[in-house]
Amino acid sequence: MKTVSIHVAKTHLSSLVEEAAAGGEIVIAKAGKPIARLVPLEKPDFRKTFGMLKGKIWVSEDFDAPLPPEILNAFCGGRSRD
């Protein structure tokens, strides 16, 4: 654990934040007495598992059906798609 004064913390805040993000812990002191602690945030435990969205997503039966001509023409800028 590293201890720095408020003045040093103000002057070197960016590097102290990087140090904390890398896993370090910095104590900020005023007149030699600790008043604050700079620590890294805990990373959320998010694991992707097969089937984790089962029952949460719905796909229409006609999902891949051809688009109506008026919508298809809008995508093609009014030009024929042929």
C-alpha positions as CSV (number, residue, x, y, z in Angstrom):
1,M,0.0,0.0,0.0
2,K,1.3,3.4,-1.0
3,T,0.7,6.6,0.9
4,V,0.8,10.0,-0.7
5,S,-0.1,13.6,0.3
6,I,-3.1,15.4,-1.1
7,H,-0.7,17.7,-3.0
8,V,1.0,14.7,-4.7
9,A,-2.4,13.1,-5.4
10,K,-3.6,16.3,-7.1
11,T,-0.4,16.6,-9.1
12,H,-0.2,12.9,-10.1
13,L,-3.8,11.9,-10.2
14,S,-3.7,10.2,-13.6
15,S,-0.8,8.0,-12.8
16,L,-2.2,7.1,-9.4
17,V,-5.5,6.1,-11.0
18,E,-3.7,3.9,-13.5
19,E,-1.7,2.3,-10.6
20,A,-5.0,1.6,-8.7
21,A,-6.6,0.3,-11.9
22,A,-3.7,-2.1,-12.2
23,G,-4.5,-3.5,-8.7
24,G,-2.6,-1.1,-6.4
25,E,-4.0,0.6,-3.4
26,I,-3.1,4.2,-2.6
27,V,-3.8,6.0,0.6
28,I,-4.2,9.8,0.5
29,A,-3.1,11.6,3.6
30,K,-3.6,15.1,4.9
31,A,-1.0,16.4,7.4
32,G,0.3,12.8,7.6
33,K,-3.1,11.4,8.6
34,P,-4.9,9.0,6.1
35,I,-8.2,10.5,4.9
36,A,-9.0,8.5,1.7
37,R,-8.1,5.4,-0.2
38,L,-7.9,4.9,-3.9
39,V,-8.6,1.3,-4.9
40,P,-9.5,-0.5,-8.2
41,L,-13.1,-1.2,-9.0
42,E,-14.2,-4.8,-8.9
43,K,-14.9,-6.2,-12.3
44,P,-18.4,-7.6,-12.7
45,D,-18.4,-11.4,-12.9
46,F,-20.2,-12.0,-16.2
47,R,-19.7,-15.3,-17.9
48,K,-21.3,-16.1,-21.2
49,T,-22.8,-19.5,-21.2
50,F,-24.5,-21.4,-23.9
51,G,-28.3,-21.0,-23.7
52,M,-28.2,-18.1,-21.2
53,L,-30.8,-16.2,-23.3
54,K,-33.2,-19.2,-23.7
55,G,-36.7,-18.1,-23.3
56,K,-35.8,-14.4,-23.5
57,I,-35.6,-14.0,-27.3
58,W,-38.4,-14.6,-29.7
59,V,-38.1,-14.8,-33.5
60,S,-41.1,-14.5,-35.7
61,E,-42.0,-17.4,-38.0
62,D,-41.8,-15.1,-41.0
63,F,-38.5,-13.6,-40.0
64,D,-36.8,-14.4,-43.3
65,A,-39.8,-13.9,-45.6
66,P,-39.3,-11.5,-48.6
67,L,-40.0,-7.9,-47.9
68,P,-43.1,-6.2,-49.4
69,P,-42.1,-4.3,-52.6
70,E,-42.7,-0.8,-51.1
71,I,-40.3,-1.5,-48.3
72,L,-37.8,-3.1,-50.5
73,N,-37.9,-0.1,-52.9
74,A,-37.3,2.2,-49.9
75,F,-34.1,0.3,-49.1
76,C,-33.0,0.4,-52.8
77,G,-33.5,4.2,-53.1
78,G,-36.5,3.8,-55.4
79,R,-34.4,1.8,-57.9
80,S,-35.3,-1.6,-59.1
81,R,-33.4,-4.3,-57.3
82,D,-32.8,-6.2,-60.5
